[in-house]
Amino acid sequence: MLVVSLLAFVLFRYIGDPVTTMLGQDATEADRIALRHSLGLDQSPLVQFGHFVSNAVHGEFGLSLRQGQSVAELLKDRLPATVELSVVAAVLALVIGLPLGSYAALRRTGVIAQSILAFSLLGISLPTFLIGILLILVFSVQLGWLPSYGRGEVVYFGWWSSGLFTIDGLRHLILPAITLCLFQLTLILRLVRSEMLEVLRSDDIKFARA
């Protein structure tokens, strides 16, 4: 964790000037000095890294250099969408992967089972970002059935927001959920198939069939 923290600190601290990013090229030298002092960039690198690690341990990740807001607040705003997408993708992978893996094991010589295995090989080989681009190209650009970005209409429960309770939110969730679940789905499918084949070869199953 310390090594990762050091790498992140070096990347964000020494690749580009954050003061120029926030103020732009036309800022005065006095503005630059004031912002550099308020951000603590005029201190030694060791002190800056110590503050960086200490704040990260307490859940404070500083200010976003691009948006000028607290990173913790930005994470809080985006947490509902992230959790919602992850849960939906995991549920889809389980609901689809378990029965497909079972079928591929029980009917392992059939054409459908072989087609399922070919699909799983394709899903596990293609990178996720390529699958997402292809889905956007087909279903958003060419067919125009589903939106290509955004979250759509959401319902708020306090500070938590959800798109699962609106038609527009569900339409925006379909493509990213499918993109994320395909890799998990293929892993679950192949794992379930291999485990079921092991069980089907066991002596108690053979005795039960006999």
Salt bridges, closest charged atoms under 4 A:
ASP17 OD2 - ARG36 NH2 3.47
ASP42 OD2 - HIS37 ND1 2.95
GLU84 OE2 - ARG151 NH2 3.58
ASP168 OD1 - HIS172 ND1 3.44
GLU198 OE2 - ARG201 NH1 3.55
